[in-house]
Amino acid sequence: MSSNLTQSRPRAVVIMAAGLGTRMRSSLIKVMHPVAGRPLVDFPVRAALAVGAQRVVVVLGHQRERVEAHLRAAFPAAPVAFATQAEQLGTAHAVLCAMPQLEGFEGDIVVLSGDVPNLSAESLEALIALPGAVRVLGMRLEEPAQYGRFVREAGKLVRIREFKDCAPEERAIRDVNAGVYAIDAGFLRDTLGRLGRDNAQGEYYLTDLVERAAQAGLGVSTLTVEGDAALDLNGVNDRAELAAAEARMQARLRRSFMRAGVTFVDPARSWLHADVEIGEDTVIEPDVALLGATRVGRECYIEQGTRLSNTEVADRVTLHAYTVAESSHIGVECTVGPFARLREGTRFGRGVKIGNFVETKQAVFGDGAKASHLSYLGDAEIGPRANIGAGTITCNYDGVHKHRTRVGAGAFIGSDSQLVAPVSIGDGAYVGAGTTVTHDVPAGALALTRSPTKVVEGWVERKRLAREAEAKHKTPGDTRGGR
């Protein structure tokens, strides 16, 4: 991933992600809990790559193997390395564990937490651009809670006091530490190992670097945000904060798409994942979920209740209400639904029409093919302009193996037909309604299995008279024939 942001010095990023996160009350490590469809830890990695980091070091501890395996798969070509913090002894100790991976690096080392998903690359860039050996991102809060306090003298930051170490007058300070730093690599390397842990928590504080830099006259700068912008810097410690982070992310994603030309009829009732793409002039009704790596083209209309997962939707497609698609491709100018289900491996050409209560799986439809209602089409190849009647079933599974059905171009499959795979229907062939096809049908042929209809005239009247006669012959108390 490359960056369009300007940069003057090389950048490296350290991401602290070793803690279990006990307040989540979960067997899963905190940074693997998802926001917008991706684990929390993905977002600081993305931000790091967006600002052009030459090296990204993720410091792991609990569930190290799980997190590392995920990140290697999620960012296979990125310069991401890993360090281990076997015992969590504080933020400075976490960065110290990362330093062997940064041997020889000169420039700015940015330190992030693995549980802050809404931090933007633009905020990081603004922080890095500040002067000084240490630059700190801060928040001005009405209720500063237990964040570390910015202690200033003559308007300049001289130290950050962790909450548990604060004097009463320091706890009244509203400017607090967001836990994001940009530090000169040389200063960090020279100072990190000399920090102590004579404090209330007995930990090595990265915040102590501020006081060291200020005392040495090396320059300390702060970028402090407030109001709504400060909410983007909140970390996640429990399920309530996870939900708040999700809400922030959803609002950001919807706002970005709307500014790019997408209409949300009711934005708050749409659900998006972080990797979704949507083209201009597409309209999305309420209760639509676009998940995974779903891509929607231009000038589409997606009706209420539709759910798409890892699905490609081309331009000018209409998805009627409550369509569900996963790992599918929907071609240009297709119409799907309502209440259609497209399972993995479904691929539609141009102008395909899929109607209500149609289910497909591993099915390929040629241009202009139709299945308007009430059918199951699995492991099938449906030729261009073929018409699949209501109630058609491809019988693709014999209890052990899956088999394919092939329907030729322009073929017509009558309602209530069963196509027992493996079987092929030739181009232009017809299958009569109610037919069970067990052998290939040549091009242009008609396949038909239908018993003659027997009509018994007068049957209803004779049946009525027989019932009446039986009733007359019954004696009182006779229950024969009764229920």
N, C-alpha and C positions, 0 to 999 in steps of 0.2 A: 504494500500500500504506500503510495507516495503522497507528498503534501504540497499544496499550493502556497503554503504560508512561508514567508521569508524567514531566513535564519542566518545568523552571523557566526555562531560558534557551533562546533559539534555538540550533539545532545545524546545523552543516555538516560534511561529511565529505570528506576527501581520501584517495583510494585510489592508492597507488603501484603502477603496473603497467607500467613502461616497459622493464624488463630482459628480455633474450632468454631467460635461464635456460640457460646453456651446459651445466650438469651434467645436464640432461635428455637431452642428446645427441639432439636432435630439430630438424627444420626448422620445427616449430610452436612459437610462443612459449609459454613456460611457463604463463602464466595462462589459456591456452585449452585446456589438457589437462583432461579431465573428471574429476569426482568425483560419484558418484550421478547421472550423466546430464547434468550441467551443467558448463560451464567453471569453473575455479577462481575466476575473477574475478567470477562471478555472486554468490558467497556474501558477500563483503564489501559488495557493493551491496545485497543483501537485508538484511544486518544494519543498514546505514546507514538504509534506509527504515523498518526495524522500530523504530528509536529516534526516528523522526520528523524525520529530517534534511530541512531546507528546501532545501538544495543538496547535490548529490553531484558532486564533481569527480574524474574518473578521469584520472590522468597517464599518458600513453602515449608510447611511443618506437618500439621494434621492432614491425613489423607493425601499425602504428597503424590503418590503414584497416580491416583485418580485425577487430580487436578493437572498434573503434568501431561498425562496421556490426552486429556481433553484439549489442552492448549496446543500441543503438537499437531493434533488433527485439525483444530480450528484455524491455525495460522502456520501452515506447513512451510511456507517460503519466507516467513518473517525472521528477523534476527533476534529470536527469543531464546534466552538461556534460563537456567534454573539454579537456585541456591537453596540450601537447607538450613532452617533455623530449628534445630532439634529441640531446644528449650527456649521458650518465649521469655526473654529478659528485657523487653522494651523495644522501642522504635529504633533507637540508635544501634542496638544489638542486631536488629533485623537488617539494617543497612550494612553493618559491618560484615555480616554473613554474605552479603552480595558482592563485596569489594573484590574478592579474587576473580570474579567474572569480568571485572572492569579494569584489570591490570593494564597499565599503559595508556588508559583513556585520559585524554585531556579535553576539557570543555565544561559544559554544564551537566550536572547530574540532577535530574528531576525525581523527586520522591513522591509516590502516590500510594493511596490505600486501595486495596482490592475490593472494597465494598462501597464505592462512591460512583454509581453508574452514570449520573447525569452531569458530571464534570465535562465541559466542552474543550475541544482543542483550541478554540479561540481564547478562552480564559487562560489556558496553559501558555499560549504564545505571548499573551500580554504580560504574564508573570515573568517569563524568561527574559523578556525585553527590558526589564527593570535593571538598574545598576546595582552593584554590590556583590560581595562574596556570598551572601545569603539573601534570598528573596522568598517571602512567605505570603501565602494567600490567606486572607482573613474574612470574617463575617461580622457585621454589626447587627446584633440581635436584641430584641426587646427583652427576651428571656434567655440569657446566655447559658443556662443549665450548667453542665459540668465540663464544658469546653475549657481549654487552657486560655488564660487571659493575656492580652497584649499590654505589657507595661511600658509606658513611654516616658521619656524625660526630654523636656524642651521640644515636644512634638515628634521625637524620634524613638523608634522601637529599640529598647535596650535589653529586654528579656521577655520570654514567654513563661508565665508561671502556671504550672499545671494546677487544676482545680483543688486537688487534695492538699497542695502545698500553699495555697493562697491565704493571705491574711484577710480578715473581714472586709477591709476597704478595697482590696484587690478583687474580691468576688463581685463587687458592684460594677466593675468594668464591663462595658457592653461589646467592646471589640475583642473577638476571640479567634483562636487558631482553627483553620479548616483542615490542617494536616497535609497541606500540599506545599512542597518546597522546590526551589531551584537553587542549587549550591555549586559553587566553583569546585571542580574535581580536586584540584591541588589542595585547597583549604580543607575539604572534606577528608581527604586521605591523611593529611597531617594531624587533624584534630580528633577524628572519630575514636581512635583507640585510646585517647587520653581523657575521655569523659568518665566521670564517676557515677555512682548511683546512691548517693547520700540524699535520699528524698523519701517522701511518705510511702511510695510504692516499691522502693528498693529496686528500681529499674533504671536502665540506661536511656535517658531521654534525648531524642534528636533535637528537641527544642532548646537544649543547652547550647547548641551551636550558635544560636542568635546572640547570646550574651558573650560568647567567646569572640565572635566576629566584631561585635560592637566595641568590646574592650580593646581589641587590636586595631581599631580604626579601619577595618577592611570594608565597611559599608554594609548596611542592612536596609532592605526596602520591603514595603508591604503593598499589596494590592487588596483593598478591603471592599467587599460588596455588601449590599444590604437589601432589605425588602424581598421581593419575589426572587431576585437573582441569587440570594443567599440560600434559598431552598435547594438549588441545584448542587450545593456542596455538602448536603447532609449525607452522612453515612447510614448504613443499614445495620442495625443491631438486633432487631426482633421482627416478628411478622407484621406488626403494625407499620414499622418503618419501611419494610419491604413493599407493602401495599402503597405507601405514600410515594416511594421511588417509582413504582410502576405507573401510578397516576401521572407523575411528572413526565415520565418518558412517553406515555401515550399522548399527552397534550403536546409535547414537542414534536412527535412524529406527525400527528394530524396537522399541526400548524405548518410544518414544513411542506407537506403535500398540498395543503390549501393554497399556500403562497406560490406553489409551482403549477397551479391550474387544475387541481382536483376538487370536486364538489362532494362534501359530506352533508347529507340532508340533516342529520343530527350528529354532529361530531362526537359528542360524549358517549354515543351508543355504538361506536365503531371500535374494533380491536385490531391492533397491528403488531407485527413483529418487526424487529430492527432491520432485517434484511429485505423487507418488502420493497418492491418498486411499482409505481403507478403512473401511467401516462396522462398527458393533458386531456382535459374535457371529459374525463371519466366521472360518472356520477355513482355515488355509493349511498344506498339507503341504510336505515338503522339496523343494528344487530348483525352487521356483517363482520366476519373475522377473516383476516388475511394473515396467514401464518407461515413460518419457515421462510424459504427463499421464493415465495410466490411473486410472480411478475405479471402485472396487468397492463395491457396496452392502452392506446389512446381511444377516446370516444366510446368507451364501454359503458354499459349500464348494468349495475349489480343490485338486484333487488333484496329485500329484507330477508335476514336469516341465513344468507349464503355463507358457507365456510369453505375456504380454499387453503390447502396446505401443500407447500412445495409444488405449486401448479403454475404453468405458463398459460396466460390468456392473451391472445393476439388482439389486434385492433378491431373495434366496432363489434364486439361480442355482447350479446344480451344474456345475462344469467338470471333466470326468473327465481322467484322466492324459494328459499330453503334448498337450494342446490348445494351439494357437498362433493368436493373433489379433492383427491390427494394424489400427488406425484403423477399428474396428468398434463397433457398439452391440448389446448382448445384453440383451433385455428381461426383465421380471419372470418368475421361475419357469421359465426356460429350462433345458434340459439339453443339454450339448454334449460330444462326444467319447466315448471316448478317440481320440487320434490324428486329431482334426479340425483343419483349417486354415481360418481365416476371414481373408480378405485384405481390403484396403481397400475401404470402401464397403459392407460387409456390415451389414445392420440386421435384427434379429429382434424381432418383437412378443412378446406374452405367451405363455408356455408352449410355445415352439418346441422341437422335439427334433431335434438334429443328431447323428448317430451316428459310428461309427468310419470313418476314411478318407473323409470327405466334405470337399470343398474348395469354398469359395464366394468370389465376388469381385463387387463391385457388385451384390449380390443382396439383395432385400428380401423378408422372409418375414412373412406375416400371422399373426395369433394362432393358435396351435395347429397350424401347419404342421409337417410331418415330412419328414426325409430321413435315414433311419436308417443307411445304410451305402453306401460305395463309389460315390460320385457326384461329378461336377463340375457346379456350377451357377453360371455366370457371366453377368453382365448380364441378370439375371432378376428377375421379380416373381412370387413364389409366394403365391397367395391363402390366406386363412385356411382351416385344416383340410385343405389339400391334402396328399396323400401321394405322396412321390417314391420310387419303388422303387429297389432296388439296381442299380448300373451305369448309371444315367441320366446322360446328357451333354447339356448345352446347347451346341450347336455355334454359338458366338457370333462367331467371327472368320472372315472370308472371305479373309484374306490381305492385305486393305487396310483394311477398316472393321470395327468392332464393331457387332453388332446385338442387339436385346433379345428375350427370350422372356418371354411372359406366361402364367402358369398360373392359372386361375380358382379361386374359392373351392370347396372340397370336391372338386376334381378328383383323379383317381387316375392316376398315371403308372406303368405296369408296368415290371418290371425289364428292364435291357438295352435301354432306349429311347434314341433320339437325337432331340432336338428341334432342328431346323435353323432357326436364326433368320434373319430376323425371322419369328416365328410366335406365334400365340395359341391357348391351349387354354381353351375356355369353362368357365363354372361347372358343376361336377358332371360334366364329361366324363370319359371313360375312354380311356386309351391302353393297348392290349394289349402284353404283354411282347414284346420284340424288335422293336418298331415303329420305323421311321424316319419322323418327321413332318416334311413339307415344306410343308404347307398348313394354314391355320387350321382348328381343330376346333370346331364349334358347341357351345354349352352342351348338356349332356345327351347328347351323341353318343358313339359308340365309334369310335376310329381303330385300324385294324389292318392291318398288312402282314405276312402270314405265308404261306409256301408250304406246300402239303399235305405231310404227313409220309408218306414211302414206306417200307413195311415189307416186306422180302424174307425170308420165312420159310425156315429151313434153310440160310441162306447160310454160316454159320460151319462147319457140318459139311461142306458141299460144298467149302469152301475147304481144310479139313483133308485131306480125301480126295485132292484134287488135288495137294497138296504131297507126300503120301506116294507117290502114283503117279509123280510126277516123280523122286522120290529112287530108286525101284526101277530105273528105266531108265538111271541114271547108271552108267558103267563106271569101274573103278578108275583114278584119275588124272585123271578127267574133272572139270574145274573149271567147266564151263558153269553159269551161274546162281549160282556161288559168289561169295564176297566176298573 
